[in-house]
Amino acid sequence: MTAPLRFVFGLHLHQPVGNFDHVMADHVRDVYRPIIERTTAAGFFPLTLHVSGPLLEWLEHHDTAWLDMIGRLAADGRLELLLAGFDEPILASLPRLDRLEQIARMREYLKRRFSVPATGLWLTERVWQPELAADLAEAGVEYALVDDRHFLVSGFQRDALHRPHHTESDGRRVGLLAIDERLRYLIPFRPPEETASYLRELRAQGHGLAVLADDGEKFGGWPGTKDWVYGSGWLDAFLQAMEQLTSAGVIQLSTGQAAFRQVPSGGLAYLGTASYREMEKWALPPEAQRNLTTLEDELGPTDLEASASFVRGGHWHHFLVKYPESNRMHKMMTALSTLSRARGDPPEARRAIGRAQCNDAYWHGVFGGLYLPHLRNAIWRQLALAERVLRQREPLAYEELDLDYDGYPELWIHSAQFSAVISPQRGGAIETFTRFSDLSNLADVLTRRRESYHEIPPQSTQGHGQGKDGGTASIHDIERGSRLTALPPVDAEPRAILVERLLGADVSADDYANARYKAIQSWAAVPMSARVSLKDDAVTVLLQGNDLEKRLTFDVGGCLDVAYAWNAAAAPPHAVFAPELSLARDVSLRLQPDTEVWRSQITTVARSERGFEETVQGFSLTPRWPARLGKCSLEL
């Protein structure tokens, strides 16, 4: 008889920076505590576990008993704790020094809190880039968990993946364990007998290793899973089935570390840039997502499996292209990280920058991170905390630099009390405006855009298990089956503070709020010349382009005066000059001359793990002056 199949059962537990306390508490009660307590009570160990830094910090303040339990299990060898970036960043998105710092912070925490060393790494969202290998080795990582898909798209066959592999970059080597996608969809969504049958099959074929490592939230946190996992008895039946396999010598539970060290190596592997299948699709632009979905449907499950090396989506970094709001957070984070290192890395600033690297608010798929204002606000709050520390006692100043890396310069105006970024290339719009007194970015508003799922019809869910044949729906089944009955509004132009337009007198407030209008003229995409004058107590930016002059004056505290002048003779009769301010909160405007202001909520419809959700992203304020005036002003 062959040796038992090594079975690694890994869980990833995470809650993002800025999530609500009640969400954290619910998950500890309904997910994290029961899955650990019931598996270990049944003798189902050793387990492999990653708990993210934001969740660890919350637990330190709210549930130290849970952490003490984890510590005892780790000390007894019943649980292996994994490294990662402490604040759960996408490691590939960080500057190299920041990657090393994030992993080191997790290593130090695990050693201090639990007195255990850690050598395996949970790769956040399994976003891999080849050059990560050297940095992981430098950080003391022995092996990293990636998806089997990473190997498949690099030309490997699935049968070759049930053993450890090695990779390198710059002559530094790190190990790799491939997470089995089939196990990710079997557990816990299919009856336990199917998992048992699959594990028997792997052993009968002579394989030495099977790895599951996936979100712990699927064991009670995702819709329907609490009733399925606990109420219907799935977990009890699963643990019983695994006990039977263990007693029969079919499987042997193993930590990732033991499996990596003891299962014979599969040799060398060079993996290209990759993530899990769904993430690669979510990163694509909407039209490309629709095209890929059509191709997958045409191929069907069998041909799609055979074509895994060639049919794939995009790269995680494309979220920064797809969503400029994400790119602004990311580039502000990298700019402040660089500034912090140049100024001796004040600990408060460094810690805030680390928290601002938490991944969730930077992307969007079925999990609505970018579309959740409280998560974006949490990132901007940490960036504001960092910048406030770094700019203490700093006078009013400005820089001209390509802050967002798009090939066009921005103006970064800042003092000890505020920070603002203006884009002359995009009509002189203010794209970030943070006052350190309230630690919020007033320009943190999401543009309403067409997402692929707004129009894609529901798809068959038979590929990965629906309730009809004994299983329960996974998040991705719910994703494939959801559909809107009406399309939500889409903004014609990106939102920011101060986007100027000429509107016809026939445009109603309702049509304007719902993007059912066409401007007579818009300056949103007009490149403007910019001239900056700086005094001790104020900085003035004069922007000019296409018959519009726009003068922005910031005082040292961040108060803003805006004066406009335009060619009134070129405007049609009865036209209205209407600068729009898209703001994270409603504010008062001082107008000269006084005039009507259209106010409306900016609401998006996005898909989440619960289906479609309507969310208020901010407020639109649009003063309206007769275009014949030729000039006006406002104070924010």
ZAMARGU-4260 file (C-alpha; in steps of 0.2 Angstrom, whole numbers, plus 5000, padded with zeros to 4 digits):
<rodrens>
0) 5000/5000/5000 | 5006/5018/4996 | 5009/5030/5010 | 4994/5041/5016 | 4990/5056/5006
5) 4996/5072/5015 | 4981/5083/5017 | 4984/5102/5021 | 4968/5110/5028 | 4971/5129/5028
10) 4960/5144/5033 | 4963/5162/5030 | 4953/5174/5042 | 4952/5192/5037 | 4943/5208/5040
15) 4948/5224/5032 | 4954/5240/5040 | 4939/5251/5044 | 4926/5237/5044 | 4912/5239/5057
20) 4914/5232/5074 | 4898/5223/5073 | 4904/5214/5057 | 4920/5209/5066 | 4910/5203/5081
25) 4897/5193/5071 | 4911/5184/5061 | 4921/5179/5077 | 4905/5172/5085 | 4898/5164/5069
30) 4913/5159/5059 | 4930/5160/5067 | 4927/5153/5084 | 4915/5138/5079 | 4926/5132/5065
35) 4942/5132/5075 | 4934/5125/5091 | 4924/5111/5082 | 4938/5105/5071 | 4951/5104/5085
40) 4938/5096/5097 | 4935/5083/5084 | 4954/5079/5083 | 4955/5086/5066 | 4972/5093/5067
45) 4985/5100/5063 | 4977/5115/5054 | 4986/5128/5045 | 4980/5146/5049 | 4982/5164/5043
50) 4974/5178/5053 | 4976/5195/5046 | 4984/5209/5055 | 4968/5220/5055 | 4958/5206/5063
55) 4972/5202/5075 | 4972/5220/5081 | 4953/5220/5083 | 4954/5204/5093 | 4967/5211/5104
60) 4954/5224/5110 | 4939/5214/5110 | 4942/5195/5111 | 4959/5190/5119 | 4952/5173/5124
65) 4951/5168/5106 | 4969/5173/5103 | 4974/5164/5119 | 4965/5148/5112 | 4975/5150/5095
70) 4991/5152/5105 | 4988/5136/5115 | 4984/5126/5099 | 5000/5133/5090 | 5011/5129/5106
75) 5004/5111/5106 | 5008/5109/5087 | 4990/5107/5082 | 4990/5123/5072 | 5003/5131/5060
80) 5002/5150/5059 | 5006/5158/5043 | 5015/5174/5038 | 5008/5187/5026 | 5009/5206/5025
85) 5003/5211/5042 | 4990/5224/5036 | 4984/5212/5022 | 4991/5221/5007 | 4993/5215/4989
90) 5012/5212/4991 | 5015/5214/4972 | 5007/5232/4974 | 5020/5238/4987 | 5037/5246/4985
95) 5050/5232/4989 | 5055/5239/5006 | 5036/5240/5011 | 5034/5222/5007 | 5048/5217/5018
100) 5042/5228/5032 | 5024/5221/5031 | 5030/5203/5032 | 5043/5207/5046 | 5029/5215/5056
105) 5018/5199/5055 | 5033/5188/5060 | 5037/5199/5075 | 5019/5199/5080 | 5017/5180/5079
110) 5033/5178/5089 | 5028/5191/5102 | 5010/5185/5104 | 5011/5167/5102 | 5030/5163/5104
115) 5030/5152/5088 | 5041/5154/5072 | 5032/5155/5056 | 5040/5151/5039 | 5025/5148/5027
120) 5016/5163/5019 | 4998/5166/5014 | 4999/5176/4998 | 4985/5189/4999 | 4972/5186/4985
125) 4985/5175/4978 | 4992/5189/4968 | 5009/5183/4961 | 5023/5191/4952 | 5039/5182/4947
130) 5050/5195/4956 | 5041/5191/4973 | 5052/5176/4975 | 5068/5185/4980 | 5058/5197/4992
135) 5050/5182/5000 | 5066/5173/5002 | 5074/5189/5009 | 5059/5190/5022 | 5063/5173/5028
140) 5048/5164/5019 | 5051/5145/5017 | 5036/5142/5006 | 5021/5152/4999 | 5003/5146/4995
145) 4998/5149/4977 | 4984/5142/4967 | 4985/5128/4955 | 4980/5140/4942 | 4996/5149/4943
150) 5005/5133/4938 | 4992/5129/4924 | 4993/5145/4915 | 5012/5143/4915 | 5011/5126/4906
155) 5010/5113/4920 | 4998/5099/4920 | 4986/5097/4935 | 4993/5080/4939 | 5010/5087/4942
160) 5004/5099/4956 | 5001/5087/4971 | 5019/5090/4977 | 5029/5105/4982 | 5039/5115/4970
165) 5053/5128/4970 | 5055/5145/4961 | 5068/5159/4962 | 5072/5176/4956 | 5088/5185/4957
170) 5096/5169/4963 | 5085/5168/4979 | 5074/5152/4981 | 5057/5150/4989 | 5045/5135/4990
175) 5028/5134/4982 | 5012/5124/4987 | 4998/5123/4975 | 4980/5125/4982 | 4969/5113/4974
180) 4954/5123/4965 | 4943/5107/4965 | 4945/5106/4984 | 4940/5125/4986 | 4924/5122/4977
185) 4920/5105/4985 | 4923/5112/5003 | 4911/5116/5010 | 4898/5118/4996 | 4897/5100/4991
190) 4892/5085/5002 | 4907/5078/5012 | 4907/5061/5002 | 4912/5070/4987 | 4928/5077/4995
195) 4931/5060/5003 | 4930/5052/4985 | 4941/5065/4978 | 4955/5062/4991 | 4953/5043/4989
200) 4956/5046/4970 | 4971/5056/4972 | 4979/5043/4984 | 4975/5029/4972 | 4983/5038/4958
205) 4999/5039/4968 | 4999/5057/4973 | 5007/5063/4989 | 4999/5079/4993 | 4982/5089/4993
210) 4981/5107/4998 | 4966/5117/5003 | 4968/5135/5009 | 4954/5147/5007 | 4943/5160/5016
215) 4937/5155/5033 | 4922/5166/5030 | 4915/5152/5018 | 4911/5142/5034 | 4897/5153/5040
220) 4901/5171/5034 | 4895/5170/5016 | 4876/5169/5013 | 4868/5153/5017 | 4884/5145/5023
225) 4880/5146/5042 | 4864/5136/5040 | 4873/5124/5028 | 4889/5121/5038 | 4882/5120/5055
230) 4863/5119/5054 | 4862/5105/5041 | 4876/5095/5049 | 4889/5098/5035 | 4903/5101/5047
235) 4900/5086/5058 | 4898/5075/5043 | 4914/5081/5035 | 4924/5079/5051 | 4917/5061/5052
240) 4922/5057/5034 | 4939/5064/5037 | 4941/5053/5053 | 4936/5038/5043 | 4949/5042/5029
245) 4963/5045/5042 | 4959/5029/5052 | 4959/5019/5035 | 4976/5026/5031 | 4970/5036/5016
250) 4975/5053/5022 | 4986/5061/5035 | 4983/5078/5041 | 4998/5089/5039 | 5003/5107/5041
255) 5009/5116/5025 | 5027/5117/5033 | 5028/5098/5036 | 5021/5094/5019 | 5033/5106/5010
260) 5048/5098/5020 | 5043/5080/5019 | 5034/5077/5002 | 5046/5074/4988 | 5049/5090/4977
265) 5041/5092/4960 | 5056/5102/4955 | 5058/5119/4948 | 5043/5131/4943 | 5043/5148/4935
270) 5026/5156/4937 | 5020/5171/4927 | 5009/5185/4934 | 4993/5177/4941 | 4979/5176/4953
275) 4964/5165/4955 | 4952/5163/4941 | 4938/5175/4947 | 4950/5189/4952 | 4958/5189/4934
280) 4941/5191/4927 | 4936/5205/4939 | 4952/5215/4934 | 4947/5216/4916 | 4937/5231/4908
285) 4919/5227/4907 | 4919/5223/4888 | 4933/5211/4890 | 4924/5203/4905 | 4909/5200/4894
290) 4919/5193/4880 | 4929/5181/4892 | 4912/5175/4900 | 4905/5172/4882 | 4921/5162/4878
295) 4920/5152/4894 | 4902/5148/4891 | 4905/5142/4873 | 4919/5131/4878 | 4910/5123/4893
300) 4918/5115/4908 | 4928/5101/4900 | 4936/5112/4886 | 4939/5126/4898 | 4948/5115/4909
305) 4959/5109/4895 | 4962/5127/4889 | 4967/5134/4906 | 4984/5139/4900 | 4976/5150/4886
310) 4959/5156/4893 | 4962/5168/4907 | 4959/5186/4913 | 4970/5201/4917 | 4982/5207/4930
315) 4977/5213/4947 | 4986/5230/4944 | 4973/5234/4930 | 4961/5239/4944 | 4972/5254/4946
320) 4968/5258/4928 | 4950/5253/4928 | 4947/5263/4944 | 4956/5280/4945 | 4949/5282/4963
325) 4959/5266/4967 | 4975/5273/4959 | 4974/5289/4968 | 4974/5280/4985 | 4988/5269/4979
330) 4999/5283/4972 | 4996/5294/4987 | 5001/5279/4998 | 5017/5276/4988 | 5021/5295/4988
335) 5019/5296/5007 | 5029/5280/5010 | 5043/5288/5000 | 5041/5304/5010 | 5041/5295/5027
340) 5057/5286/5023 | 5065/5302/5018 | 5060/5310/5034 | 5066/5296/5046 | 5050/5285/5046
345) 5041/5293/5061 | 5033/5277/5069 | 5015/5285/5069 | 5017/5289/5051 | 5024/5272/5046
350) 5010/5263/5055 | 4997/5273/5047 | 5005/5270/5029 | 5005/5251/5033 | 4986/5251/5037
355) 4983/5261/5021 | 4990/5247/5012 | 4976/5235/5017 | 4970/5228/5000 | 4951/5227/5001
360) 4947/5245/4996 | 4958/5245/4981 | 4948/5233/4970 | 4931/5226/4966 | 4923/5209/4961
365) 4909/5200/4970 | 4916/5208/4986 | 4912/5226/4986 | 4928/5234/4993 | 4930/5249/4982
370) 4911/5252/4982 | 4911/5252/5001 | 4913/5271/5006 | 4918/5266/5024 | 4933/5256/5018
375) 4939/5269/5006 | 4937/5282/5020 | 4947/5271/5031 | 4961/5271/5019 | 4961/5290/5016
380) 4960/5292/5035 | 4976/5282/5038 | 4984/5292/5023 | 4979/5308/5032 | 4986/5303/5048
385) 5002/5299/5040 | 5003/5315/5030 | 4998/5326/5046 | 5013/5318/5055 | 5025/5320/5040
390) 5020/5339/5037 | 5020/5345/5055 | 5025/5363/5056 | 5027/5363/5037 | 5023/5380/5028
395) 5011/5381/5013 | 5020/5374/4998 | 5017/5365/4981 | 5025/5353/4970 | 5022/5349/4951
400) 5024/5330/4948 | 5016/5316/4940 | 5008/5309/4956 | 4997/5296/4947 | 5010/5290/4935
405) 4999/5293/4919 | 5011/5304/4910 | 5004/5321/4915 | 5009/5332/4929 | 4998/5336/4944
410) 4999/5350/4957 | 5001/5344/4975 | 4997/5358/4987 | 5000/5356/5005 | 5003/5363/5022
415) 5003/5357/5040 | 4984/5358/5039 | 4979/5351/5022 | 4984/5342/5006 | 4976/5344/4989
420) 4979/5337/4972 | 4974/5347/4956 | 4975/5340/4938 | 4977/5353/4925 | 4976/5339/4912
425) 4958/5335/4917 | 4951/5353/4917 | 4959/5359/4933 | 4948/5347/4944 | 4953/5344/4962
430) 4955/5325/4964 | 4960/5324/4982 | 4957/5337/4996 | 4961/5332/5013 | 4960/5342/5029
435) 4970/5335/5043 | 4958/5342/5056 | 4945/5329/5051 | 4956/5316/5043 | 4945/5314/5028
440) 4947/5316/5009 | 4933/5328/5004 | 4935/5322/4986 | 4933/5303/4990 | 4918/5300/4979
445) 4916/5285/4966 | 4911/5289/4948 | 4896/5279/4943 | 4901/5268/4929 | 4895/5253/4919
450) 4901/5236/4926 | 4900/5220/4916 | 4888/5212/4928 | 4875/5226/4925 | 4871/5218/4909
455) 4877/5200/4909 | 4862/5188/4910 | 4862/5175/4924 | 4873/5159/4920 | 4872/5141/4923
460) 4878/5137/4941 | 4879/5118/4938 | 4898/5118/4936 | 4902/5121/4954 | 4887/5115/4964
465) 4870/5122/4967 | 4857/5116/4980 | 4848/5105/4967 | 4859/5090/4969 | 4864/5090/4987
470) 4876/5105/4989 | 4874/5123/4992 | 4878/5139/4982 | 4895/5146/4983 | 4899/5165/4982
475) 4903/5163/4964 | 4887/5153/4960 | 4877/5168/4968 | 4888/5180/4957 | 4884/5170/4941
480) 4865/5170/4945 | 4862/5188/4949 | 4855/5201/4937 | 4848/5218/4938 | 4830/5222/4931
485) 4835/5240/4926 | 4852/5248/4922 | 4858/5261/4934 | 4864/5278/4929 | 4882/5280/4922
490) 4892/5296/4923 | 4898/5303/4907 | 4914/5310/4915 | 4925/5306/4930 | 4919/5314/4946
495) 4930/5326/4956 | 4928/5343/4964 | 4925/5357/4952 | 4920/5350/4935 | 4913/5364/4924
500) 4900/5363/4911 | 4888/5374/4901 | 4870/5366/4902 | 4855/5370/4892 | 4840/5378/4901
505) 4830/5363/4897 | 4840/5351/4908 | 4830/5347/4924 | 4837/5343/4941 | 4831/5325/4940
510) 4839/5322/4923 | 4855/5330/4929 | 4856/5319/4944 | 4853/5303/4934 | 4865/5308/4920
515) 4851/5310/4907 | 4858/5325/4899 | 4871/5331/4887 | 4881/5347/4891 | 4883/5361/4878
520) 4901/5362/4883 | 4911/5353/4896 | 4929/5357/4903 | 4931/5340/4912 | 4944/5333/4899
525) 4951/5350/4893 | 4970/5351/4897 | 4973/5368/4905 | 4988/5379/4907 | 4992/5381/4925
530) 5002/5396/4934 | 5005/5395/4952 | 5009/5410/4964 | 5014/5407/4982 | 5013/5419/4996
535) 5016/5416/5015 | 4997/5414/5018 | 4990/5408/5002 | 4994/5399/4986 | 4984/5403/4970
540) 4983/5392/4955 | 4977/5401/4938 | 4970/5388/4926 | 4966/5393/4908 | 4959/5383/4893
545) 4945/5384/4880 | 4938/5401/4885 | 4938/5397/4904 | 4948/5405/4917 | 4948/5396/4934
550) 4957/5404/4949 | 4959/5393/4964 | 4966/5401/4980 | 4970/5390/4996 | 4974/5398/5012
555) 4986/5389/5024 | 4972/5381/5033 | 4964/5373/5018 | 4950/5385/5015 | 4946/5387/4996
560) 4940/5402/4985 | 4936/5399/4967 | 4934/5413/4954 | 4928/5410/4937 | 4928/5420/4921
565) 4922/5414/4904 | 4918/5420/4886 | 4900/5425/4889 | 4897/5430/4871 | 4901/5412/4865
570) 4888/5404/4876 | 4870/5401/4869 | 4856/5411/4875 | 4848/5405/4892 | 4863/5393/4894
575) 4869/5390/4912 | 4886/5389/4919 | 4887/5375/4931 | 4902/5369/4940 | 4899/5352/4949
580) 4907/5348/4966 | 4907/5329/4970 | 4910/5328/4988 | 4911/5315/5001 | 4899/5324/5012
585) 4887/5339/5010 | 4894/5356/5014 | 4890/5374/5013 | 4895/5385/4999 | 4896/5404/4999
590) 4892/5410/4981 | 4894/5426/4972 | 4882/5431/4965 | 4870/5420/4975 | 4861/5407/4965
595) 4852/5391/4965 | 4862/5375/4970 | 4856/5358/4964 | 4860/5345/4977 | 4858/5326/4975
600) 4866/5310/4982 | 4878/5300/4971 | 4872/5282/4972 | 4879/5267/4964 | 4873/5249/4961
605) 4886/5236/4964 | 4887/5218/4966 | 4892/5211/4983 | 4891/5194/4992 | 4873/5197/4996
610) 4868/5202/4978 | 4866/5219/4972 | 4867/5234/4984 | 4863/5252/4981 | 4876/5263/4990
615) 4877/5282/4993 | 4895/5287/4987 | 4894/5305/4991 | 4885/5321/4986 | 4884/5332/4970
620) 4883/5351/4973 | 4880/5361/4957 | 4878/5380/4958 | 4869/5387/4942 | 4873/5404/4935
625) 4866/5412/4919 | 4880/5410/4906 | 4878/5428/4901 | 4886/5434/4917 | 4903/5429/4912
630) 4910/5428/4929 | 4906/5421/4947 | 4914/5414/4962 | 4912/5402/4976 | 4920/5398/4993
635) 4921/5380/5000
</rodrens>
